[in-house]
Amino acid sequence: MPHVRKQEYKVPSKEYELEYVEVIQRHHKRTPYASNTFFKEDISWDCSEEGPYHYAKDANGLNTAPVYWQAQANTRNPFEYTVGPGFLNSTCQFPSITSQGLDDAYIHGKDLRGVYHDKLKFLPNKGEKDKYKFRVTNNVITSQTLSGLVKGLFPGGHEYDAWIQSDSWDSLEPAISCALKNTVASAITDISSEWGVHLNSSLALRERFYNVSGIEWDDDAGWSTTWDHAYDNLSAKQCHGKPLPCSLNNTAICTPQEDADAIYRLGNYEYAYKWRMAENSTLYSALTMGAWFIELQDHINGKIDGSNNVKYFHNFAHDGSISPVLGVLQIDKPMWPGMGTEVVFELWKKKKTSSSPSSSPYFIRVLLSGQPLETSTPLGTLDMVPWDEFERYLNETIPEDLVGMCARG
């Protein structure tokens, strides 16, 4: 996905100084989730020597050996054969960031460095670890993405720590228990709503897809209530140069590109509908990522009052994080955020002059795909919006008692 790059980046006028940058991005290219694979796939997917790596560091100086996982198959364990083999004899984890995904992450990091270090002279040195922070979710693919990106962001670095919250209240993944959010989500995807109309209008396409994939119409894993699973399965393959699937029962029956493109369009519609178009979609977004926005406000206000020493904060998250972030901001043209999609929050301070008014000198710029975000809110395009106005909008959009509201359901 397009992101901040030196070639397209527009520096504000010289009367402004950059004070703080916070990035939230989706991880980069990966294998599909296990829940999004067919019972038995018609192609292989090998991850030999790719990882993921899992090993411990000894605080006393022992140089431990790196260990990477390789999936085991064709064992004598009888329970292995109670579930589908998916990709036959695969050594991969599902999901896991691939070599191509790591390459993309590295380039992403280099591009960010090209702007915030080379162009703006803002990025801290890699040794100033109190001035930059990384945060990941409990899903390892975010840490894997960080490992690639940081090599481009801070060349020559060796080891970095990343903040992570408990998987029971992680605001970034997000993994927060909220009964009201679940109620709103159920209403949005109710079969008697526009969601049902959407599903019924694509039954012919679903029948063709099921003929290829072997998915049953009475499947209870969610394949029939959304195009999310199909989208992930096909896009993961095509992003890695793999062919679209063919039926194992009749290899002459395959998914044509036209059907794949239709599934991608339907998936994009679903994300747009859930997070922007449906009734209460903004509330749904606010309940989903409201806690993260509260943390963002705290970071920025801390920078303004001098209590926050961090200059650069980078969050590694998921499509289910990025979409509600854009939902809260009411993106004008909603879309499914692709791999590596980033939203950048820049805090700028206007230099004081003898004629400067007494109002706050702080301004916010929000970038999507490297350009100021266009919204359908009264704030319009989020390009040098007074921080006080932006914060007022967030306070009016995100419930004040988020925990209590979630608990009431």
C-alpha positions as CSV (number, residue, x, y, z in Angstrom):
1,M,0.0,0.0,0.0
2,P,1.2,3.6,-0.6
3,H,2.7,5.2,2.5
4,V,4.8,8.1,3.5
5,R,7.7,8.5,1.1
6,K,10.2,11.3,0.4
7,Q,9.1,11.6,-3.2
8,E,5.5,12.6,-2.4
9,Y,5.9,14.1,1.1
10,K,4.9,17.7,1.4
11,V,6.6,19.7,4.1
12,P,4.4,22.4,5.7
13,S,5.6,26.0,5.6
14,K,8.7,27.0,7.6
15,E,6.6,28.6,10.3
16,Y,5.8,25.1,11.7
17,E,8.1,22.7,13.6
18,L,7.4,19.0,13.9
19,E,7.0,17.9,17.5
20,Y,5.7,14.4,17.5
21,V,4.8,11.5,15.2
22,E,2.7,8.5,15.9
23,V,2.1,5.8,13.3
24,I,-0.4,2.9,13.3
25,Q,-0.1,0.4,10.5
26,R,-1.3,-3.0,9.4
27,H,1.3,-5.7,9.3
28,H,2.8,-6.7,5.9
29,K,2.2,-9.7,3.7
30,R,1.6,-13.0,5.4
31,T,0.2,-16.5,4.9
32,P,-3.5,-16.7,5.3
33,Y,-5.1,-17.5,8.7
34,A,-5.6,-21.2,9.2
35,S,-9.4,-20.5,9.6
36,N,-9.3,-19.0,6.0
37,T,-7.8,-22.1,4.3
38,F,-9.8,-24.7,2.5
39,F,-10.1,-28.2,4.1
40,K,-7.6,-29.3,1.5
41,E,-5.8,-26.9,-0.8
42,D,-4.7,-27.7,-4.4
43,I,-1.3,-26.0,-4.0
44,S,1.6,-26.1,-1.6
45,W,3.0,-23.3,0.5
46,D,6.5,-23.8,1.8
47,C,8.2,-21.7,4.5
48,S,11.4,-23.7,5.0
49,E,14.0,-21.7,7.0
50,E,11.7,-18.6,7.2
51,G,10.7,-19.0,10.8
52,P,9.0,-17.7,12.8
53,Y,11.7,-17.5,15.4
54,H,11.1,-18.2,19.1
55,Y,13.9,-18.2,21.6
56,A,14.9,-16.6,24.9
57,K,17.6,-14.2,25.9
58,D,19.7,-14.8,29.0
59,A,20.0,-11.6,31.1
60,N,23.4,-13.0,32.4
61,G,25.0,-12.9,29.0
62,L,24.6,-16.5,27.7
63,N,24.6,-16.4,23.9
64,T,21.5,-18.5,23.3
65,A,20.8,-20.1,19.9
66,P,18.1,-18.8,17.6
67,V,15.3,-21.3,17.2
68,Y,12.7,-21.2,14.4
69,W,9.5,-23.2,14.0
70,Q,8.7,-25.6,11.2
71,A,5.2,-27.1,11.1
72,Q,5.1,-30.8,11.4
73,A,2.7,-33.0,9.3
74,N,2.1,-36.7,8.4
75,T,2.7,-37.7,12.1
76,R,1.4,-40.8,13.9
77,N,-0.7,-38.4,16.1
78,P,-4.3,-39.6,15.2
79,F,-5.8,-36.2,16.1
80,E,-3.9,-34.6,13.2
81,Y,-6.4,-36.3,10.8
82,T,-9.5,-34.9,12.4
83,V,-8.9,-31.6,10.7
84,G,-8.2,-30.6,7.2
85,P,-4.6,-30.7,6.0
86,G,-5.0,-27.3,4.3
87,F,-1.8,-26.8,2.4
88,L,-0.3,-30.3,2.1
89,N,2.9,-30.9,4.0
90,S,3.4,-27.2,4.6
91,T,6.2,-26.0,6.9
92,C,4.4,-22.7,7.5
93,Q,2.6,-21.2,10.4
94,F,-0.9,-19.8,9.5
95,P,-0.6,-16.9,9.8
96,S,3.1,-15.8,9.5
97,I,4.8,-12.9,7.8
98,T,6.5,-14.2,4.7
99,S,9.9,-13.3,3.2
100,Q,8.1,-11.0,0.7
101,G,6.3,-9.4,3.7
102,L,9.6,-8.8,5.5
103,D,11.1,-7.3,2.3
104,D,8.1,-4.9,2.1
105,A,8.4,-4.0,5.8
106,Y,12.1,-3.2,5.3
107,I,11.3,-0.9,2.4
108,H,8.5,0.7,4.4
109,G,11.0,1.4,7.2
110,K,13.5,2.9,4.7
111,D,10.8,5.2,3.3
112,L,9.8,6.4,6.7
113,R,13.5,7.1,7.5
114,G,13.8,9.0,4.2
115,V,11.1,11.4,5.4
116,Y,11.6,11.8,9.1
117,H,15.4,11.4,9.3
118,D,16.8,12.5,5.9
119,K,14.2,15.1,4.9
120,L,13.0,16.5,8.2
121,K,16.0,15.7,10.5
122,F,13.5,14.7,13.2
123,L,13.9,11.0,13.8
124,P,15.9,10.2,17.0
125,N,19.2,8.2,16.6
126,K,18.8,4.5,17.2
127,G,20.7,4.8,20.5
128,E,18.2,7.3,21.9
129,K,15.7,4.6,22.9
130,D,13.9,6.9,25.3
131,K,12.8,9.0,22.4
132,Y,11.1,6.4,20.3
133,K,8.8,3.5,21.1
134,F,7.3,0.5,19.3
135,R,4.1,-1.3,20.2
136,V,2.8,-4.7,18.9
137,T,-0.2,-6.9,19.6
138,N,-0.3,-10.4,21.0
139,N,-0.4,-11.7,17.4
140,V,3.2,-12.5,16.4
141,I,2.8,-11.2,12.9
142,T,3.0,-7.7,14.2
143,S,6.4,-8.4,15.9
144,Q,7.6,-10.0,12.7
145,T,6.6,-6.9,10.8
146,L,8.5,-4.7,13.3
147,S,11.6,-6.9,12.9
148,G,11.7,-6.1,9.1
149,L,10.6,-2.4,9.3
150,V,13.1,-1.4,12.1
151,K,16.1,-2.5,10.0
152,G,15.1,0.1,7.4
153,L,14.1,2.7,10.0
154,F,17.3,2.4,12.1
155,P,20.0,0.8,9.9
156,G,22.7,-1.0,11.8
157,G,20.6,-1.6,14.9
158,H,20.8,-4.9,16.7
159,E,17.9,-5.3,19.2
160,Y,14.7,-3.4,20.1
161,D,12.0,-3.7,22.7
162,A,8.3,-3.4,21.9
163,W,5.5,-2.6,24.2
164,I,2.6,-5.1,24.4
165,Q,-0.6,-5.0,26.5
166,S,-2.4,-8.0,28.0
167,D,-4.4,-10.0,25.5
168,S,-7.4,-9.5,27.8
169,W,-7.4,-5.7,27.3
170,D,-5.2,-4.9,24.4
171,S,-6.5,-1.7,22.8
172,L,-4.4,-2.1,19.7
173,E,-5.4,-5.5,18.4
174,P,-8.1,-4.7,19.7
175,A,-9.0,-7.4,22.3
176,I,-11.3,-5.5,24.6
177,S,-14.5,-7.0,26.0
178,C,-17.4,-4.8,25.1
179,A,-20.9,-6.1,25.2
180,L,-22.3,-3.0,23.5
181,K,-19.9,-3.3,20.7
182,N,-21.0,-6.9,20.1
183,T,-24.6,-5.8,20.1
184,V,-24.0,-3.1,17.5
185,A,-21.9,-5.5,15.4
186,S,-24.7,-8.1,15.4
187,A,-27.2,-5.4,14.2
188,I,-24.9,-4.3,11.4
189,T,-24.5,-7.8,10.1
190,D,-28.0,-9.0,10.8
191,I,-29.3,-11.2,7.9
192,S,-32.5,-9.1,7.7
193,S,-30.5,-5.9,7.2
194,E,-28.6,-4.5,4.2
195,W,-26.0,-7.1,5.0
196,G,-28.4,-9.9,4.1
197,V,-29.3,-8.2,0.9
198,H,-25.6,-8.0,0.0
199,L,-25.1,-11.7,0.7
200,N,-28.2,-12.8,-1.2
201,S,-27.1,-10.7,-4.2
202,S,-23.9,-12.7,-4.5
203,L,-25.2,-16.2,-4.2
204,A,-24.3,-17.3,-7.7
205,L,-20.7,-16.2,-7.1
206,R,-20.7,-18.0,-3.8
207,E,-21.9,-21.2,-5.5
208,R,-19.1,-21.1,-8.0
209,F,-16.6,-20.4,-5.2
210,Y,-17.9,-23.4,-3.2
211,N,-17.7,-25.7,-6.2
212,V,-13.9,-24.9,-6.3
213,S,-13.1,-24.7,-2.6
214,G,-15.2,-27.6,-1.3
215,I,-16.8,-25.3,1.4
216,E,-20.3,-26.6,2.3
217,W,-23.3,-24.4,2.3
218,D,-24.1,-25.3,5.9
219,D,-20.6,-24.4,7.1
220,D,-20.6,-22.9,10.5
221,A,-17.2,-21.2,10.4
222,G,-18.4,-18.0,8.9
223,W,-17.7,-18.6,5.2
224,S,-21.4,-18.0,4.3
225,T,-22.0,-14.9,6.4
226,T,-19.1,-12.8,5.0
227,W,-16.7,-12.7,2.1
228,D,-13.8,-12.1,4.6
229,H,-12.5,-15.7,4.5
230,A,-12.6,-16.0,0.7
231,Y,-11.0,-12.6,0.3
232,D,-8.1,-13.5,2.7
233,N,-7.5,-16.9,1.0
234,L,-7.4,-15.6,-2.5
235,S,-5.6,-12.3,-1.9
236,A,-2.8,-14.1,0.2
237,K,-2.2,-16.4,-2.7
238,Q,-2.2,-13.7,-5.4
239,C,0.0,-11.4,-3.3
240,H,2.6,-14.1,-3.3
241,G,2.3,-15.0,-7.0
242,K,0.4,-18.2,-6.4
243,P,-2.3,-19.4,-8.7
244,L,-6.0,-19.1,-8.0
245,P,-7.5,-22.4,-6.8
246,C,-8.9,-25.2,-8.8
247,S,-11.3,-28.0,-7.6
248,L,-9.6,-31.1,-6.3
249,N,-12.5,-33.1,-7.7
250,N,-12.4,-31.6,-11.2
251,T,-9.2,-29.7,-12.0
252,A,-11.0,-28.1,-15.0
253,I,-13.1,-26.1,-12.5
254,C,-11.1,-23.1,-11.3
255,T,-11.7,-19.7,-9.8
256,P,-11.3,-17.2,-12.7
257,Q,-9.7,-13.8,-12.1
258,E,-13.1,-12.1,-12.7
259,D,-14.6,-14.0,-9.7
260,A,-11.6,-13.2,-7.6
261,D,-12.0,-9.5,-8.5
262,A,-15.7,-9.7,-7.6
263,I,-14.8,-11.2,-4.2
264,Y,-12.3,-8.4,-3.6
265,R,-15.0,-5.8,-4.4
266,L,-17.5,-7.4,-2.1
267,G,-14.9,-7.6,0.7
268,N,-14.2,-3.9,0.2
269,Y,-17.9,-3.2,0.4
270,E,-18.2,-5.2,3.6
271,Y,-15.5,-3.2,5.4
272,A,-16.9,0.1,4.1
273,Y,-20.3,-0.9,5.3
274,K,-19.3,-2.1,8.7
275,W,-17.1,0.8,9.6
276,R,-18.6,3.7,7.7
277,M,-21.9,3.1,5.9
278,A,-24.1,1.2,8.4
279,E,-26.2,2.9,11.0
280,N,-24.1,3.2,14.2
281,S,-20.9,2.4,12.3
282,T,-19.2,5.4,13.9
283,L,-20.2,4.2,17.3
284,Y,-19.0,0.7,16.4
285,S,-15.6,2.2,15.4
286,A,-15.4,4.3,18.6
287,L,-16.2,1.3,20.8
288,T,-13.6,-0.8,19.0
289,M,-10.7,1.6,19.0
290,G,-11.8,4.3,21.4
291,A,-9.3,3.1,24.1
292,W,-6.4,3.4,21.6
293,F,-7.5,7.0,20.7
294,I,-7.5,7.9,24.4
295,E,-3.9,6.7,24.6
296,L,-3.1,8.7,21.5
297,Q,-4.5,11.8,23.0
298,D,-2.5,11.2,26.2
299,H,0.7,10.9,24.1
300,I,0.1,14.1,22.3
301,N,-1.1,16.1,25.3
302,G,2.0,14.8,27.2
303,K,4.2,16.2,24.3
304,I,2.4,19.5,24.6
305,D,2.8,19.9,28.4
306,G,6.4,18.5,28.4
307,S,5.7,15.2,30.2
308,N,6.3,13.0,27.2
309,N,9.9,12.6,26.0
310,V,9.0,10.4,23.1
311,K,9.2,11.9,19.6
312,Y,8.3,8.9,17.5
313,F,5.8,6.1,18.4
314,H,5.0,3.2,16.0
315,N,2.1,0.8,16.4
316,F,1.9,-2.5,14.5
317,A,-1.7,-3.7,14.2
318,H,-4.3,-5.3,11.9
319,D,-7.0,-4.5,9.4
320,G,-9.4,-4.8,12.3
321,S,-7.5,-2.0,14.0
322,I,-6.9,0.3,11.0
323,S,-10.5,0.2,9.8
324,P,-12.1,1.5,13.0
325,V,-9.4,4.1,13.3
326,L,-10.5,5.4,9.9
327,G,-14.1,4.9,11.0
328,V,-13.7,7.2,14.0
329,L,-12.1,9.8,11.7
330,Q,-14.9,9.2,9.2
331,I,-12.8,8.7,6.1
332,D,-14.6,10.1,3.1
333,K,-13.8,7.1,0.8
334,P,-13.7,4.0,3.0
335,M,-11.8,0.9,1.8
336,W,-10.4,-2.4,3.2
337,P,-6.9,-1.4,4.4
338,G,-4.3,-3.5,2.5
339,M,-1.1,-5.0,3.9
340,G,1.1,-2.3,5.3
341,T,-1.6,0.4,5.3
342,E,-0.5,3.2,7.7
343,V,-2.2,6.2,9.3
344,V,0.3,8.8,10.5
345,F,-0.5,11.5,13.2
346,E,1.9,14.4,13.0
347,L,1.8,17.1,15.7
348,W,3.2,20.5,14.5
349,K,3.9,23.6,16.5
350,K,3.6,27.1,14.9
351,K,6.6,29.3,15.7
352,K,5.8,32.3,17.8
353,T,5.9,35.7,16.3
354,S,5.1,39.2,17.7
355,S,1.8,39.1,15.8
356,S,0.9,35.5,16.8
357,P,-2.5,35.2,18.5
358,S,-2.8,33.8,22.0
359,S,-4.5,30.6,20.8
360,S,-2.8,27.2,21.0
361,P,0.1,26.9,18.5
362,Y,-0.4,23.2,18.0
363,F,-1.8,21.6,14.9
364,I,-2.5,18.0,13.8
365,R,-2.0,16.5,10.4
366,V,-3.2,12.9,9.6
367,L,-1.8,11.1,6.6
368,L,-3.2,8.0,4.9
369,S,-1.2,6.6,2.0
370,G,1.2,9.5,2.6
371,Q,-1.4,12.2,1.9
372,P,-3.7,14.2,4.3
373,L,-6.8,12.2,5.1
374,E,-10.0,13.4,3.6
375,T,-13.0,13.0,6.0
376,S,-16.7,13.7,5.9
377,T,-16.6,15.5,9.2
378,P,-16.8,19.3,9.7
379,L,-13.0,19.1,10.1
380,G,-12.7,18.3,6.4
381,T,-9.2,17.2,5.2
382,L,-7.0,16.7,8.3
383,D,-4.2,18.9,7.2
384,M,-2.9,21.3,9.9
385,V,-6.1,21.2,11.9
386,P,-5.8,23.0,15.3
387,W,-5.2,20.4,17.9
388,D,-7.9,21.8,20.2
389,E,-10.5,21.3,17.5
390,F,-9.3,17.8,16.6
391,E,-9.3,16.7,20.3
392,R,-12.8,18.2,20.8
393,Y,-14.0,16.0,17.9
394,L,-12.5,12.9,19.5
395,N,-14.0,13.7,22.8
396,E,-17.4,14.2,21.3
397,T,-17.1,10.9,19.3
398,I,-15.6,8.5,21.8
399,P,-17.8,7.7,24.8
400,E,-16.5,9.4,28.0
401,D,-17.1,6.4,30.2
402,L,-16.0,3.7,27.7
403,V,-15.7,0.9,30.3
404,G,-19.1,1.6,31.8
405,M,-20.8,1.9,28.4
406,C,-19.3,-1.4,27.3
407,A,-20.4,-3.1,30.4
408,R,-24.0,-1.9,30.1
409,G,-24.3,-3.5,26.7
